[in-house]
Amino acid sequence: MNRMRRAVAGLTGALLIFSCASLPLIDDAQMNEMGAEAFDDIKKKEQIETSAYLNNYVKCVAKNILDVTQDPTGVKQWEVVVFRNNAVNAFALPGGKIGVYTGLLNVAKNQHQLAAVIGHEVGHVIKQHGK
């Protein structure tokens, strides 16, 4: 009888652990809202690039990626911002937010290299790696 209780307790514990792993604690709408708030904070703290050429270039590359991306999170319109910062970096946040630093534009030799970075970052959001 003692063995049976331990087996049932162990099985119950395992079921609880595995069911929690598949049940997200934060839904898509909450994640999108949190991403939008974080992006707004970044836009207040970072200097935004004003070059029409750079902005159009980055937005064009991002649009080509987003046009062939199926977004299960409910985002209809993505926002793309270029930040004047020497960091070689880019990021994407839930809620359809993409940030690209001008430092990356100095390193990415062409639109294909830039697309690889943006696509990688968008992939994290689409696959919901933040959950």
MIVO-620951 format. One line per 2 residues: number of its first residue (from 1); for each residue x, y, z of N, C-alpha, C. Coordinates in Angstrom, 2 decimals. Atoms other than C-alpha are relative to their C-alpha. Layout:
! residues N
NUM = X Y Z X Y Z X Y Z; ...
END
This chain:
! residues 131
1 = 0.82 -1.19 0.00 0.00 0.00 0.00 0.87 1.26 0.00; -0.91 -1.15 -0.05 2.86 2.37 0.83 0.64 0.26 -1.35
3 = -0.58 -0.13 1.34 4.44 1.69 -2.55 -1.00 0.65 -0.96; 1.04 -0.53 0.88 1.16 2.46 -4.29 -0.16 1.50 0.24
5 = 0.14 -1.43 -0.31 0.85 5.82 -2.50 1.17 0.79 -0.57; -1.18 -0.68 0.55 4.40 6.77 -3.46 -0.07 0.08 -1.53
7 = 0.11 0.01 1.46 3.79 5.77 -7.07 -1.03 1.02 -0.47; 1.05 -0.96 0.36 0.57 7.80 -7.23 0.49 1.42 0.25
9 = -0.53 -1.34 -0.30 2.25 10.79 -5.56 1.04 0.41 -1.04; -1.02 -0.31 1.01 5.18 10.58 -7.97 -0.62 0.29 -1.36
11 = 0.68 -0.21 1.28 2.90 10.29 -10.99 -0.75 1.33 0.00; 0.72 -1.27 -0.11 0.77 13.20 -9.78 0.96 1.17 -0.11
13 = -1.01 -1.06 0.08 3.86 15.34 -9.28 0.53 0.18 -1.41; -0.50 -0.07 1.38 5.17 14.48 -12.74 -1.04 0.63 -0.92
15 = 1.06 -0.59 0.83 1.81 15.32 -14.33 -0.12 1.50 0.24; 0.07 -1.44 -0.30 1.72 18.67 -12.55 1.14 0.76 -0.65
17 = -1.17 -0.67 0.58 5.22 19.55 -13.69 -0.15 0.10 -1.51; 0.09 -0.01 1.46 4.62 18.56 -17.31 -1.19 0.83 -0.50
19 = 1.14 -0.81 0.45 1.20 20.23 -17.51 0.32 1.48 0.13; -0.40 -1.40 -0.14 2.68 23.50 -16.24 0.94 0.42 -1.12
21 = -0.94 -0.32 1.06 5.39 23.33 -18.86 -0.71 0.31 -1.31; 0.70 -0.23 1.26 2.82 23.30 -21.64 -1.09 1.07 0.12
23 = 1.04 -1.00 -0.21 0.44 25.87 -20.13 0.66 1.34 0.28; -0.66 -1.28 -0.22 1.77 29.41 -20.59 -0.70 0.81 1.09
25 = 0.55 -0.81 -1.07 1.32 31.69 -17.61 -0.41 1.38 -0.49; 0.30 -1.32 0.56 1.16 34.80 -19.80 -0.55 -0.21 -1.41
27 = 0.58 0.19 1.33 -1.12 34.99 -22.84 0.62 0.98 -1.00; -0.59 -0.81 1.07 -0.23 36.58 -26.19 -0.27 1.48 0.18
29 = 0.34 -1.42 -0.16 -2.06 39.83 -25.47 0.87 0.65 1.08; -0.85 -0.54 -1.07 -0.12 40.31 -22.22 1.44 0.13 -0.47
31 = -1.38 -0.06 0.52 3.19 39.49 -23.91 0.15 1.17 -0.96; -0.05 -1.09 0.96 2.41 41.94 -26.71 0.00 1.35 0.70
33 = 0.05 -1.25 -0.77 1.56 44.66 -24.20 1.33 0.26 0.71; -1.29 -0.16 -0.68 4.75 44.05 -22.22 1.09 0.39 -0.99
35 = -0.98 -0.34 1.02 6.82 44.17 -25.41 -0.14 1.44 -0.46; 0.26 -1.38 0.43 5.17 47.43 -26.48 0.48 1.00 1.05
37 = -0.45 -0.88 -1.09 5.85 49.01 -23.08 1.53 0.06 0.05; -1.47 0.03 -0.02 9.49 47.91 -23.13 0.57 0.78 -1.18
39 = -0.47 -0.71 1.19 9.90 49.26 -26.67 -0.16 1.51 0.17; 0.20 -1.42 -0.27 8.43 52.61 -25.64 1.08 0.54 0.93
41 = -1.07 -0.41 -0.92 10.95 52.77 -22.78 1.33 0.14 -0.74; -1.25 -0.05 0.77 13.82 52.01 -25.16 0.02 1.23 -0.89
43 = 0.07 -1.17 0.89 12.64 54.71 -27.58 0.21 1.31 0.77; -0.21 -1.20 -0.82 12.68 57.24 -24.73 1.47 0.15 0.41
45 = -1.37 -0.02 -0.50 16.22 56.30 -23.67 1.06 0.05 -1.10; -0.96 0.07 1.10 17.94 55.70 -27.02 -0.28 1.12 -1.01
47 = 0.16 -1.00 1.06 18.55 58.23 -29.77 -0.48 -0.71 -1.26; 0.57 0.60 1.20 16.45 57.44 -32.83 0.65 0.61 -1.23
49 = -0.64 -0.43 1.25 18.15 57.62 -36.23 -1.02 0.74 -0.87; 0.91 -0.82 0.81 16.64 60.32 -38.45 0.26 -0.11 -1.50
51 = -0.31 0.14 1.42 18.26 59.38 -41.77 -1.12 -0.77 -0.71; 1.07 0.66 0.76 15.42 58.61 -44.19 0.55 -1.20 -0.75
53 = -0.60 1.11 0.76 17.79 56.43 -46.23 0.16 -1.24 0.89; -0.23 1.14 -0.88 18.79 54.22 -43.28 -1.31 -0.61 0.49
55 = 1.29 0.50 -0.47 15.24 53.97 -41.97 -0.73 -0.77 -1.10; 0.66 0.69 1.11 13.84 53.04 -45.38 0.68 -1.32 -0.33
57 = -0.77 1.21 0.28 16.62 50.50 -45.94 -0.36 -1.10 0.99; 0.29 1.00 -1.03 16.02 48.72 -42.63 -1.46 -0.43 -0.07
59 = 1.42 0.35 0.08 12.23 48.88 -42.97 -0.30 -0.88 -1.22; 0.18 0.82 1.20 12.43 47.43 -46.49 0.46 -1.44 0.25
61 = -0.51 1.34 -0.31 14.55 44.50 -45.30 -0.96 -0.71 0.97; 0.92 0.60 -0.97 12.24 43.90 -42.32 -1.33 -0.38 -0.66
63 = 1.27 0.28 0.68 9.13 44.10 -44.53 0.09 -1.27 -0.83; -0.17 1.22 0.80 10.50 41.41 -46.84 -0.05 -1.25 0.86
65 = 0.05 1.14 -0.93 10.92 39.11 -43.84 -1.42 -0.18 0.52; 1.32 0.08 -0.61 7.57 39.94 -42.28 -1.08 -0.42 -0.99
67 = 0.97 0.38 1.03 5.71 39.47 -45.57 -0.14 -1.52 -0.17; 0.04 1.46 0.14 6.56 35.76 -45.50 -0.01 -0.71 1.36
69 = 0.00 0.54 -1.36 6.23 35.27 -41.74 -1.43 -0.15 0.48; 1.31 0.21 -0.60 3.18 33.75 -40.11 0.14 0.26 1.49
71 = -0.09 -0.41 -1.39 2.73 35.45 -36.76 -1.22 -0.50 0.77; 1.13 0.55 -0.75 0.56 33.42 -34.36 -0.40 0.85 1.21
73 = 0.22 -0.77 -1.22 0.64 36.14 -31.68 -1.05 1.09 -0.15; 1.06 -0.99 0.20 -2.04 38.37 -33.21 0.47 1.38 -0.41
75 = -0.52 -1.31 0.41 0.23 41.23 -34.29 -0.34 0.22 -1.46; 0.36 -0.33 1.38 -1.06 42.92 -37.43 1.02 0.91 -0.66
77 = -0.93 -1.00 0.54 1.50 45.71 -37.86 1.26 0.02 0.86; -1.27 -0.06 -0.72 5.18 45.59 -36.90 0.56 1.41 -0.09
79 = -0.68 -1.31 -0.04 7.06 48.74 -35.88 1.50 -0.24 -0.05; -1.45 0.14 0.17 10.68 49.07 -36.99 0.65 1.34 0.29
81 = -0.70 -1.23 -0.36 12.99 51.66 -35.42 1.50 -0.24 -0.08; -1.46 0.03 0.06 16.65 52.36 -36.15 0.51 0.93 1.09
83 = -0.56 -0.79 -1.10 18.57 53.55 -33.09 1.43 0.39 -0.33; -1.37 -0.49 0.22 21.69 55.69 -33.40 0.86 -0.43 1.19
85 = -0.78 0.60 -1.07 23.99 53.53 -31.32 1.04 -0.90 -0.68; -1.08 0.76 0.63 27.35 51.93 -32.17 -0.02 -1.49 0.32
87 = 0.09 1.43 -0.32 26.32 48.59 -30.69 -0.33 -0.79 -1.26; 0.27 0.88 1.13 26.38 45.80 -33.24 -1.10 -0.96 0.47
89 = 1.10 0.76 -0.59 22.93 44.55 -32.34 -1.32 0.36 -0.66; 1.39 -0.22 0.38 19.28 44.25 -33.19 -0.84 -0.84 0.96
91 = 0.88 0.77 -0.88 16.28 42.93 -31.28 -1.42 0.06 -0.53; 1.43 -0.01 0.28 12.63 42.07 -31.64 -0.71 -0.32 1.31
93 = 0.78 0.19 -1.22 10.01 42.20 -28.92 -1.42 -0.42 -0.35; 1.41 0.31 0.22 6.53 40.76 -28.57 -0.79 1.29 -0.24
95 = 0.79 -1.18 0.34 3.90 43.12 -29.89 0.41 0.57 -1.34; -0.40 -0.44 1.32 5.62 43.46 -33.24 0.96 1.16 0.01
97 = -0.97 -1.08 -0.12 8.58 45.63 -32.31 1.38 -0.49 -0.41; -1.36 0.33 0.45 11.96 45.56 -34.07 0.88 1.22 0.18
99 = -0.99 -1.06 -0.15 14.98 47.64 -33.11 1.31 -0.42 -0.64; -1.29 0.26 0.64 18.17 47.86 -35.15 0.93 1.14 0.34
101 = -0.99 -1.02 -0.33 21.28 49.70 -34.00 0.86 0.31 -1.23; -0.80 -0.40 1.16 23.31 51.68 -36.53 1.35 -0.71 -0.02
103 = -1.25 0.75 -0.04 26.41 49.80 -35.36 -0.08 -1.28 -0.82; 0.19 1.20 0.81 24.97 46.69 -37.00 0.08 0.33 -1.48
105 = -0.01 -0.40 1.41 24.54 48.59 -40.26 1.42 0.24 -0.50; -1.40 -0.18 0.38 28.27 49.32 -40.23 0.71 -1.33 -0.22
107 = -0.63 1.31 0.08 29.05 45.60 -39.98 -0.66 -0.88 -1.06; 0.73 0.80 1.00 26.34 43.97 -42.12 0.32 0.59 -1.37
109 = -0.51 -0.51 1.28 27.83 44.30 -45.59 -1.08 0.18 -1.06; 1.07 -0.11 0.99 24.54 43.92 -47.47 -1.35 -0.32 0.64
111 = 1.34 0.22 -0.52 20.80 43.49 -47.10 -0.22 -1.44 0.44; 0.16 1.40 -0.36 21.13 39.72 -46.89 0.54 -0.27 1.41
113 = -0.54 0.16 -1.35 23.34 39.89 -43.80 -0.90 0.67 1.03; 0.94 -0.67 -0.90 20.98 42.41 -42.22 -1.25 -0.85 0.17
115 = 1.20 0.84 -0.05 18.04 40.16 -43.08 0.22 -1.23 0.88; -0.29 1.16 -0.85 19.75 37.22 -41.37 -0.15 0.35 1.47
117 = 0.09 -0.43 -1.40 19.99 39.17 -38.12 -1.45 0.31 0.37; 1.39 -0.36 -0.30 16.48 40.62 -38.27 -0.88 -1.26 0.03
119 = 0.77 1.24 0.03 15.02 37.24 -39.24 0.22 -0.85 1.24; -0.33 0.74 -1.23 16.80 35.60 -36.32 -0.77 0.58 1.19
121 = 0.67 -0.65 -1.12 15.38 38.15 -33.89 -1.51 -0.17 -0.08; 1.44 0.19 0.18 11.86 37.95 -35.33 -0.38 -1.45 0.32
123 = 0.26 1.41 -0.29 12.09 34.16 -35.07 -0.19 -0.27 1.49; 0.17 0.15 -1.45 12.49 34.43 -31.29 -1.41 0.41 0.42
125 = 1.34 -0.47 -0.36 9.23 36.40 -31.08 -1.05 -0.96 -0.53; 0.99 0.88 0.62 7.31 34.17 -33.49 -0.08 -1.35 0.73
127 = -0.04 1.28 -0.72 8.42 31.02 -31.65 -0.25 0.17 1.50; 0.37 -0.33 -1.38 7.55 32.75 -28.36 1.03 -0.51 1.01
129 = -1.07 0.41 -0.90 10.91 32.11 -26.73 -0.02 0.75 1.32; 0.08 -0.76 -1.25 10.06 34.72 -24.08 -0.97 -0.59 1.01
131 = 0.99 0.60 -0.92 7.32 32.55 -22.57 0.62 -1.07 0.85
END
